Amino acid sequence: MLKTDNDRIKRISAKYDFLISFFMAALMNIMALAFAGALPGQRWRFAGDVVTGKMSGGFWKYLFEGHFPEYRWNVGLGGNTLLSTAYGGMSPFNILSYFIPDKYVALITIIILETGVSAMLMQIFIKRVLKLESAMSIILACGYALGTYPTVYFGCLCLNDSVYMLPLVLLALDDFLKRKRIMPLSLAYAYCFICQFYCGFITGVFSFICFVLYLIIKGKDNKKQELAKIISGYVIAGALAVMISMCILYPVIMSYIGDGGSAFNKSEEMRILNPLLMLGAPFWGRGIVLSEETPCIYCGMEVLPLSVFFFVNRSGNKKEKLFWGILLIIMILSLFINPLYSFWHIFNRPDGYTARFAIIISFILVSVAARGFKDLSPEEKNEKRLVAIGLVIFLTLVVSYVVWNVTDDRSFSDPVRMFTGNAILIVLWILIFYLKVSKTVKNVYLSTAIVILSFVELTAASYCVLKEYCGKDSLEYANVNGAIEEFLALKDADSENEEAQGNKNSERTHISGPVYDHGDLLLNQGDWFDYMGVSMYTPAQNGHFLDTFYHMGDGISVAVLTYEGKTDLSDMLLGVKYRGRLTVDDTTGWHVIYDKNEKVLPIGFMVSGDINDFPEFTNDPFDNQNMLASAMAGKPVEIWTTADDRSIETSNLDIAIRPDGSGMISKIADGDVGGALITVPQLDHEHAYVFFSRMSTDGIKVHSDGGRIMDIELQSEGERAGNGIRSIDIYNSLLEMTCAEGLFYCVVADFDKPDAIYSFSNLCISYQNENALNELYDDLSAGGWKEEVFEDGYIRAVVNADDDKTCLFMSIPYDKYWKAYIDGAEATVKPVVNDTFCSLDMPEGTHTVEMKYVVPGRKTGCIIALFGLIGWLITVISGLMTRFNKNPT
């Protein structure tokens, strides 16, 4: 009776082992999140890319509302959102973020579901393709879904789609090779390409390599006619999938390669990966590793001995060893050879989440481990092999421990966790496998030990990463959200009042705040809170747009236009009418100080034709702003006057400034903070600003070198300073100075080590001339711009042009896919001010102007997709007819 019950349990377990994998991985994920305090209602929460990329509903939100999000105004100053949508917004898991009201609950649900689905599909792959049906198939699948890569990439959830895509596509490929069915493979490819184009790319390329290797290694077993049929079938499956996906991907590709507001970001810097650091990559216990070159490939400690055993076991299948060995060599070489590394990133420089294709290595290792476990036969020589393998892995751990400690790398910051944890795991796993081959313990006890050990190990491994991710206090985050929503309610009421008075213009809003505490929330505020903001996640972020704002002294991050309060000039020119300053105090908690800029220009206004001949930028942002004001006005305008009479008092700090404004800062001794008080006389000015620029070849640095935030601060308490702190060891920084007792002053605070020298290319201070700024506003606002229609990707307005102002300037990031019409006739959209903004040469008089964003390749993509659908239909009909002819009944 007991034996019958056990047999029944085994049959049920074998039948539903894919569901067991799903629920087991999901449970481990939930427990790791709970231990990290990151579940809804607990203290901590995720923030950053995962928030801005997923929690707003993305693609599905707009689709369900009846239109496709091709161009949106609430992302940056407006931008082509095709690329960002294709990058992660179309994943079907994201539908939850539209239907679940609590966005954080939706986010956690998506994370748990993707983890479970990844384990489930991997278990099916291991069982059906690799022919491993024991409990180890579930354990290996869970290790694949809960390894370092998936857990680290929770921070950028769109990249996690590749975790479940790989087994999905390889299952379809295996089905094609065995049954010659085209449609499942074509559907799998189409899903990947449409769902997330980058994950689809790496999955498609890897599966193609697998297919080619299969033909080379095993193709000899097939006749030439059969081989030709396999190749042609694969080409048809891939071609149809690509054609179907062109309705989405063709416009994306056109934007990507056409430099029309694209995010194409060539990698010009050589990267060097230390082979010794790679030794620690497969081990347990790493923390958050966003920017390290060493990839995330840990996927369970049992994988290491099993993978090695697979290759050293002489009785194993030689063709399989050759197949998996070549794949592993290709992927490892891709980590070290820069052209291959760049290829896997589509020749795009990854700023964070490096080695994004490393999940393929995890997939290979888990697959090889599954084959290795299957080959663990009860032989004496296998016992010796396991002991030898354990010793080799332990020695590798020792070397890795020394290397990672010497380099002081943060991912193994805890030496006890690094060495002790891995040493214990190595001993336990080798012992379990030794007992298996020696047959001294019943399989049921070994299976129980495997499940318990794996459950504890993988939960702890996920926790090691998650506890470092979840650094945002949930209550504080909710309070910040509430403060911003309060501000937006005030803004909306104000805006409605303006419209009721006939002053309808689509002015932008900006909320500044404590950058380093709540930058993740403010990063993409317009998209998150669904209003027209100025945060800078637009497709133009890596082009002329960002470069221009660095030269204007207005950008402090490569990802965001500005977190902080800006100058009145840029607020005015960019149409920022409503500005909130996020702040906190012990009495009232989080709130937003509401500011309304009455002197703000609409998105379009008339300027002098001199704007078409704007000169090259200098290294002084105040000079550059004067040049821009003069070009717009058509006459010399001096908004800024250089403050030459500056003095510097230091404490425990050396600061040397050369005549050209460049210089160096270094702390003298450890202990006290190094400080410098920089002052200029107030004279008759109301405001003064200071600007620090990082060292670079042209004086203005466009991309950050990284570094430790807040080691050197620029501090002030100016009226418009936001939180009054800028980190000058990473970004260029512009800050209003404090005014007191007839002086303007700011403080440089150095928290770094004495041997750290900070170089800067420019330190300049200027007074702001309020009268000149007011005159400029009166001059530019006199032109006519009466807005009639303002929609995503479309504007219609009535404009009045005169002799002095012949050019319509629009604070819209230039993109060559904008089409302009003046009184119905097409006009040329010109890029102005370092090719940053759009402009039109206007004839004199009153005219109707239309700006329409024409999505590149949309019609062509739809036509290609239509042919793909026809091809699919033909393939289905052909398959049905073939089956009918073989079996008419």
Secondary structure by P-SEA (a helix, b strand, c coil): caaaaaaaaaaaaaacaaaaaaaaaaaaaaaaaaaacccccccbbbbcccccccccccaaaaaaacccccccccccccccaaaaaaacccccccccccccccaaaaaaaaaaaaaaaaaaaaaaaaaaccccccaaaaaaaaaaaccaaaaaacccccccccaaaaaaaaaaaaaaaaccccaaaaaaaaaaaaacaaaaaaaaaaaaaaaaaaaaaccccccaaaaaaaaaaaaaaaaaaaaaaccccaaaaaaaaaccccccccccbbbbbcccccccccccccccccccccccccccaaaaaaaaaaaacccccaaaaaaaaaaaaaaaaaaccaaaaaaaaccccccccccccaaaaaaaaaaaaaaaaaaccccaaaaaaaaaaaaaaaaaaaaaaaaaaaaccccccccccccaaaaaaaaaaaaaaaaaaaccccaaaaaaaaaaaaaaaaaaaaaaaaaaaccccaaaaaaaaaaaaaaaaaaaaaaaaaaaaccccbbbbbbbcccccccccccccccccccccccccccccccaaaaaaaaacccccccccccccccaaaaaaacccbbbbbbccccccccccccccccccccbbbbcccccccccccccaaaaaaaaaaaaacccccccccccbbbbbbccbbbbbcccccbbbbbcccccbbbbbbbbbbccccbbbbbbbccccccccccccccccccccccccccccccccccccccbbbbbbbbcccccbbbbbbcccccbbbbbcbbbbbbbbaaaaaaaaaaaacbbbbbccccccbbbbbbbbcccccbbbbcccccccbbbbcccbbbbbbbcccccbbbbbccccbbbbbbbbbccaaaaaaaaaaaaaaaaaaaaaaaaaaaaaaccc
